[in-house]
Amino acid sequence: MKKWLIAGFTYMFLFLFAGIASAHVTVKPIEVSQGSYEVFTVRVPSETSGTTTKQIEIKVPDGVEVLRIEPKYGWTYSLNKGTGDKIIGIVWKAEGEGLKVTEFTEFRFQGKVGVDVKELNWKAYQTYADGSKVDWVETSDGQYPASITVVTPATSKDQGHGGSTGAQSGAAANQTNISGNQQQTESNGFNRGMAIFDRGIAIAAFILGVIAIVISFVRKPRKG
């Protein structure tokens, strides 16, 4: 029995650490539409024992226009720019210790996808406190693969984003009306539920009262 327990813990140990070893820098979502506005999330696990992740750099694909960066507590960021001030890279640096081997974090930014793009190849460069560096730039079957986002043809819904102010205002008003109707429906449902509950209590009380009266008539006093 002891041998089986040791073997089981060994396999579990190997399984868990194999999962950690296979983790890599990824960018989500993994699928977007042409011309869409997206919030991209860069997930960074720290994988090297005895040191911490101090910096992560993302090369922005040509098919993405970065619009805004979300600030992250404990980290600073800088932007690399190309022709026409287009953001071609983002670098995040830890202000403190950085990420330990058992930790991960996420960085977010907003961007617009090009209208004729088919794929986004996110090259990432992870730097550790001891000076070592991992380049996540290889193909999907490599040891250090770059994260890939598939780009699908735009739909009418995607094309409608960023339309006229009037259309947006109308959509916002419709959403407000929907929310109001939902709240009213929920309120009505709650009131109906309470009414049914109160009615049920009244009926139960009436039935118990009848039973008590019947028992009092049926039960006869014992003769001494």
N, C-alpha and C positions, 0 to 999 in steps of 0.2 A: 504493500500500500504506500509505504514511504517513497519507494522508487517512482511510482506513478505520479505522486504529488510533485516530486522534484522535476520529473520530465515535463509535467504540465506547466509548472512555473517557468521552466526554461523556454518552452515554445512560446508562452505568452510574452516573456521578456524579449525574445527575438522578434516577435510580431510587432510589438509596440515600437521597438527601436528601428525596425525596417520602415514603419510608417513615418517616423521622424526623419529618417534619412532620405525618403522619397519626396519630402515636402520641398517646395520651391517657391520663388517669388511669382505671384500670379496677379493678373489684372482682370477684374470683373466689370461689366458682364462679359460672358463669353460669346454673346451674339447680340448685335445691334442692327439697326436699319440705316440705310443710306439717308443722309440729310437730317438725321435725328439729333436731338440734344440729349446728352447722357451725363450721368454722374459716374465716373470711373473710380473704382476702388482698388488700390494697390495693397495686396496682402503680403507681409514680409515676416517669415519665420526666421529665428536665429538658430543655426545648426551646428556651430563649432564650439566644442567644450573648452573651458578655460579662458574664454574671451567673450566679448559682447559685440553685437552689431551697432556700429556708430554712425553709419551713413548708407543711404540707399539712393541711387540715381536711376531715373527712368528716361529713356530716349522716347520722345513723342513721335509717333509715326506721321508721315506726311499727310495722311488722310484724316488727321484730327486737328481741330483748332481749339486750343485750350483757352477757356474764358475766365475761370475763377479757380482759386485754390482754397481749400478749407484749412484754416489754421489748426494746428495740433499742439496741445499742451506738452511741453517737454522737448519739443522739436522745432528747429527753424528750417526755413526753406529758401532756396534761391532759384532763379530762373535763368536758363540758358536761352538766348534769343538768336535767331538767324535773320535772314533777309526780311525787311519790312516789319521788324520787331516781332515776328512770329515766334512763339515759344516752342523750342525744339527739344527742351529737356528740363526736368525738375530734379533738384537735389535736396533731400531732407537730411539734416544732421541732428544727432541727439545732443541736447544740452547737458545731460547728466551721464550716467553710467552706460546707457544704451540697453539693448535687448539681450537678455541672458539666453542660454541654450534652450531653456524650457519655455520661452516666451515668444509671442508674435505681436504684431500691431498692424494697423491699416491706415493708409493715407488716401484722401479723397480729393478729387478735382472735377470740375464741370467742363465739358467740351462739346463741340459740334462735329459730327461725322460728315465727311465729304459726300457729295452726291454721286460720285462715280467710283467709290472705293469698294473693294471686294474682301479685303482682309487687313487687319491691323496687327503688326508684329511689334510687340513691346519688348525691347531690349533693356535689361536691368543690370545694374552693377552694385554689388553688395560689399561694403568695406567693414572689416572688423577692427577692434581696438588694437590688436596685435600687429596690424599692418597687412594682414592677409586679405585677399579679395576674390570674390566669386563673380564671374561674368555669366549672367543668364542670357545667352545669345545663340545657343545652339538650336538645332531642329528638334522636333517633338520626341524623336527617339534618342536624343543625346543625353549625356549625364547632367548637363546644365541647360535645359531647354528654355527658350524665350516663350513668354505667354502669348497666345494667339486669340484674337477676337474675330469671329466670323461676321461679315457684313452682308446683310440680305437686301434685296430690292426694296425701295420705299413703298409704303402703302398710302392710301388717301389720308389715313389718320396721322401718319408721320408728316405728310406734306402740309397738313393743316396747322401744325405747330408754328407759332410765330406769325400768325395771320394778323388781320386788322384789329385795332383796339376795340372797335364795336363788336366784332365777333367774339373777342376774348371776354368783353364785359358781359355779352349775352350768355356765354358759357358759364361765367362765374355766377350770374344771376340764376341760371337754371340749376346750377349746383346748390346754391343757397336754398332755392325753393325745394329741391329734392331733400336736402338735409332737414328743412323745416317740416316737410311732410312726414319724413321718417320719424322725427321727434314727436310729432303730433300723434302718429300711428302708435308709437311705443307708449305714449301717455294714455291714449285711449285703451290700449290693450291692458295696461296696468290697472286702470280704473275698472275695466270689465272683470279682470281677475280678482280684484279686491271685492267687488260686488258679489261675484260667485262664491268667494271664500266666506264672506259674511252670511250669505244665504245658506251655505252649507252648515255653518256653525248653528244658525237658528234652527234649521231642520233637525240637526243632531240633538240639540237641546230639547226640542219638542218631543222627539222620539224617546229620549231618556226620561223625560217627565211622564209620558204615557206609561212607559214600562214600570216606573216607580209606583204610579197609581195602581196599575194592575196588580203588582206584587203586594201592595198594601191591602187590597181587597181579597186576594187569593189566600194570603197567609192568615191563618186563623190562630187566635190565642190558645195556648195550651190550657187545658183544664187541670186544676190542682187536684 
